[in-house]
Amino acid sequence: MRNSGHRITGWLALSLMVWPFSTALSQGLEADWRMPSLAPESRKAVERVLPTRPGDLFVQLKNGLTVLIREIHSSKAVSTQVLVRTGSIHEDQYLNGGLSHYLEHIVSGGTTSRFREDEAKDVLQSIGGASNAYTSYDRTVYYINTTSSHYKTALTLLISYVTESTIDVEEFRREKRVIQQEMKLRENNPNSQLWELFMKTAYEIHPIRHPIIGYEDVFVQISRDQLYEYYRSRYSSQNMVLTIVGDVDAQEALREVIRLAGDLRRDFEKPIYVPPEPPQIGPRRVEREFPAARLTSTTIGVPSVSLKDPDLYPLDVLAIILGRGRTSRLYKGLKDREKLVLSVNTFNWTPSFARGMFIITASLEGKNRKRAMESLWEEIEDLQDRLVMREGTGEGEKTGDSRSHLQQPGGQCDCIEPRNRLCCDRGSIL
């Protein structure tokens, strides 16, 4: 049966309005910062100590490696992560090839000068560790979650992955086939296709417009030597952030990091030029038929702000009020009252490396598309005319208690590492 009228569409509006929220929200409350002291045996390897809250130990080693340690003793769990400051926007002469994502597949659990792939797998199983990795536009992250009695072994594995990978030829060939299969699956995924279509419309110059996974016709040309060259140039100690959160003693954990990674040498680092996106001067719209789609999906974006702009805070609040949860304005208006959409959501995407987007997504039947878009803009205009009072900021439903996530070591690792406030999982590929 033919799926008539099912489309994926992307709209880019030029602007909405200046949101009348106080920028005082951006100032927040000052934390109880302190300058922690170091154990004498660690001082020689540390270049500087970073001010932190009690219970944290943040330092930068003399080789440039940033180390963030947070003690949480509510359970025996420990999360260890290495964030490498390289993603799809940093691929330079290999742009469009998906090298960062390709490396993630091989580096995570792959053969190093210390472990064969099967040996690393056996070690990971012996400590009961949960391990994974993901690649985004500006970073690649590797992590192992385990217990306090095994976190040193997890650190050994992680540091070996990111500093001693051999880019084994057989693993290189195998993972190339795996990624090609991923690409084919994405071609048949309406949500993936919609996001890629939206990004190419929203950004005309910035490399964020290209998919993290790359383009297959470019990807297949990558040689093992090119991938290894990219690994050696981007996976340097000064380009990494190592995070440990959980049931550890911070001073002891730092000594272990220094033992494993203190002898790493800084390397040459070629600056990567990322062209800025010029201001958008008019609306853009693109539409594509997608036979595999069972519904019409649309994404609307309004040029927003970057991570450093204080307006991100009121825009985050606006996203909650406008389209986060069943009590939000768009949900109550478009879904409950007018029954024009099956789902609607908003989020304010504010990356550190580009101008962000205030994004509205909706799924609906094709016949309701025109009326749904009219109602959506009416709701936005109504918000302009009737400003949100302080008591109105509770309109957005609490869609999940984030505290339970932040109480876990893995959630704390996510929290204290430098991030780009990327919402959902659209900007990351496992």
N, C-alpha and C positions, 0 to 999 in steps of 0.2 A: 504494500500500500504506500503510495507516494506521500511524503511529508510536505505538503504544500504550505507555503507561507512561513516556514520556520527559518529564521535568519539569525545571524549574529551581527550586531551593529555596534559601532563605536561613535560616539559624539564627543566633540571637544568644544566647549563653550569658551568664549573669550574671557568673560569675567562675570561674577555675580554682584558683589557689593563689598564694601568695607564693613566687616562684621563688627558691630558695636560692643565688643567685649573688652573688658579692662585688660591691659597688658600686664597688670600687676600679678596675674596668675603665673606669669613666666618667672617671677622672682622667687617664688616658693619660700620655704623656711630653711634657714641655715642649719646644717647638721652639726653635730658635735665633732668637728674635724680635729685630728691630732696628727703629730709626726711620730710614728712608732720608732722604737729603738731596735737596733739589730744585734744579733749575737756576734761576738768578736770574730768568730771563724767565717762569717758571711760577709763582713765589711769589705774585704779586699776585692770581691767579685762584683760588688754593687756600685754603680755609678751615682745613682740618686735614689732617695726614698721619697715616695709620693705621699702627701697628706691623705689620711683616710679616717674612717669612723672606727671607734673601738671594736676590736675583734678582727679587723682587716689588716693585711700587710701587703702593700702595693710598692713594688720597686722596679727599677730598670737596671739590668746588669750592664757591665762595661762593654759587652758585645752587642748591646742594643736590644736584647730580648726583654720584653715587658712581662712581669710576673705579678699576677693578682691572686691573692690567697684570702679566703674568708672562712673562718671557723664557724661551723654549725654543729652542735653536739646533741641535737634532739634525736638523732638516729645514727646508725653506723654507716650510713651511705656516704660515698664520696664521688663527686663528679669531676673529671679532669678533661680539659678542653685545650686545643690549640687552634687559635684563629690566625690564619695567614691573610695578610692584607693584600689579597689579589683576587680578582674576579673577572667576569667577562669584559668589563670596561677597560681592563688593564692589559689586554692581549696584544696591543701595539701592532706590529707588522703581521701578527697572526689573527687579527680581528676577524670575526665571523667563523673562526674555526672551532670554537668551543674548547680551547685547550685547558682552561681552568677546571671545567667539569670533567674532562677526560683525565686530567691528573688526579682528581679526587677519586675516581674509580680505581686507579692503579695504586695510588699512595695508601689509601685506607685498607690496611690489612695485607698489602702487597709485600713482595720480597725486598729486603733491605740488605745492607752489608752485614747486618747482625743476625737477621732471621730470614729463613725461607718462608714463603707464603703459608705452607702447611704448619710450620713450626709456630708462626705467629698466631695462627688459628688455634693450635693446641694450647698455647699459653693463655690466650683469651678465655678459652673454655675452662681452663683450670682455675681461673680466678672468678668465674661466674660473671664475667663482665658483659655489659650490653654496650655495643659499639656501633657507631654510624658516622656519617659525614654528609655535608651538603655544600653546594656552591651557589653563590648569589652574584649580583652584579659587581660587588666591591670586596668580597671576602670568600674564603673557603674555610670551613670549620670541621674539625675532627674531634670526636669525643669518645670517652670510655667511662661508663658509670659502673662502679664496683663498691666494695666495702673498705672500711678504714684499714683492715689488715692487708689489703692487696693494692692499695692505690699507688704504691711505689712501682709495682710491676706494670700497672697501667701507664704510668708516666714513662717508663722505659720503652714500652711499645710505641706510644704516641710520638715521643721525641725521635725515635728511630725512623718511624714513618716519614716524618716531615724533614728530616735532615740526612737520611742515609738510604733513601729509595734508589734502587738500581734501574728502575723502569725495565723490568724483565721483558724480553722480546715476546715470549709466549703470552704473558699477561697483557702486554700491549695489544697483541692481535686479538686476544679473546675479548677484552673490554671494548675494542672498536666494534666488534659485532654486537655486543650487548647494547652499546649506545645507539647504533643504527636501528636496533629493534625499538629502543625508547623513542627515537624520532618517528618511526612509523606509528607507534601508539599515539603520540601527540598529534599526528596528522588526522587521526580519527577521534580526537577528543575535542568537543565543541568549546569547552571552557579554556583549554590551552590555546586553541585557535583564536578565540575572542581576545584573550589577553595579548597575544602577539600582534593581532590586528590593531588593538587599541594602542599599544606602545609605539608601533610604527607611525600611527597617526598623531599621537601626542608629542612625539619627539622627532624632529627632522634632521638634526645634526648630531646630538649627543649619542655616543655608542650604546646607551641604555636601550635604544630603539631595537637593537638586535637581540634575538633569543640567546639566553645563557648557554643553551646546549649547542648553539651554532647552526650552520646550514650544512646539510649533508654533502652537497657537492664540494664544499670547501673542507669539511671535516675529513673526508676520505683521503685527502691529499697529505694529511699530517704524517710525517715520518717519526720514527722512534727518536732519532737524533734531535729533531726540532722540539719534541715534547721534553726531552731531557734538558735541552738548552733552556727552555722556559722554566723548568723546575729549578735549575741551578741559579737562574737570574732572579726569580721571584721568591723562592723559599729560603730566604736568608734570615739570620737571627734578628736583625733590626726590623724585619718586616713581620714579626710574629708577636702574638700575645698569648701567654700560657696562663690558664686559669685553673685554680684548684678550690673547690668548695665542698665542705662537709666536715666529717668527724676527724679532723687532723689538728696537729699542733703547728701553727703557722711557721714558727722558727725552724722546726724540724723539716717541714715540707720545703721551705726555701733552701735549706742545706742540701736536700735531695735534688732539687732542680739544678742547683749550682754544680753538684757532682756530675749530673747527667749532661748538662748543657752549658756549663760555665766555660768550657774550653772551646766552644764554637767561636769562629772568627767572623767579624763583620766582613761583608763582601761588597764589591762594587755594586752600586744600585743606579741603574739608568732611570732618570725621571721619565714618567709616562705622561704624555700630554693628552688630556681629556678635553676635547673642545666643548665650550659652554653652549647651552641651548639658547638661541636668540629668543627674544620676547615673541609671543604669539600675537599676531595683529588682526586675526579674524577667525570666525568659527570654522571648524573642519568637521566633516562627516563622511563616514565610509560604511558601506553595507555589503555583506557577502551572504550568498545562499550557501547553506550547509546541509546537504541531504541527511546526514546522520543525526542532526539535531531534532529532538522531539518537541522542543519549545523554542520560542523566540527569546533570545537573551540580548540584553543591551548594557553597555557600559558608557556612562557619561562622565567626563572629566573636566574640571575647571582648574586652570593653572593656580597652584598654591604656593607654598613657601618651602624653604629648605630647613634642615634640622636646626640651624643656628638662629632662625628667626623667632622672636618671642611670640609672634602671632600663631605659632603652631599650637599653643595651648588652648586658646579659645576655639580654634578650628577643630581640635580634637573633641572639645566639649560639644561643638556644633554637630559633629558627626554622630555623637551619641543621641542628641536630642532629635536630630532629623531622621536617622534611619538605623538605629541600633536596637533591635529587640521589638517585641510586640507592642510596647507602649509608645514607641517613637511615632513622630508625626506622619512620616511616609507610610509606615506599616498600617497605622490606624486609618489613614485617609485612602490610600490606594488599594490596600488589601481588604481590610475589614469593612470599611464603609462602601466603597465603590466596586470592590471585587474585580479590579482591573489587572492585578498582578498576582502571581503565585508566591513570589518572594521579592524583597527589596532590602537593600543594605547600603550603608555609606561608611566610608573610612577616609581619613586624612593621611595620605602617604607623604612623609616628609623625609626623604633620604638626605644624607650628609653631602652627597657628591653631585646633586643636581636639584634644579627647581622641582618641587613636588607637585602632586595633583590631589585635589579633593574629588573623590570618586564615588559615584552612585551606580550600583548595579541592580538589575531587575530581570526576572524571568516571567514570561507572560505568554498568552496565546496571541498569535499574529493578528487576529482581528481586533484586539484591544490596544494595539501599539499606539496608534495616533492619539486616542483619548487618554491613555495612560501618561504619555509624554506631556500632554496639555495639563493634566491634573498635577503631575510632578512639579512643573514650573509654577503652577498656581500655589502649591504648598510653599515653595521657596519664596515667592513674592509675598505671601501672607506672613512669612517669618520676617521679611524685611519691614513690612508695615507694622507688625505687632511684635515688638522686641521681646526677647526672652527675659523675664524677671528672675530674680534670684531663686524664688520658690519654684520657678518653671524648669530649673536645671535638673530636676528629678524626673523629667518626662521620659528620658531614655531608660529602658528596662535594664536592670542589672543582669547581663547575659551570662554571667558566670563569675564566681568568686575567684579573682586572680590570686588572692592570698594563698590558696592551697597550692597553686603552682609555684609561687615565690618561696614557699616554705621548703620546697624540695631543692637539693643541691643543684640539679640540672637547671631549674628555673633561676637560681641565683647566679649560676654561670652565665646564663643568657643576659641577666640583668647587669652585671658588672663589667662585661666585655663591651668595648665600643661597638655600637650597632647603628643601623641607619633607619630605625623605626619603620622597618618594612612590615606592612600589615599582611595578614593571611600568609599563604604559602606560594603566592603567585611569583614572587621574585626569588625563589630558591628551588633548586633541583637536587634531589638525592642521588 
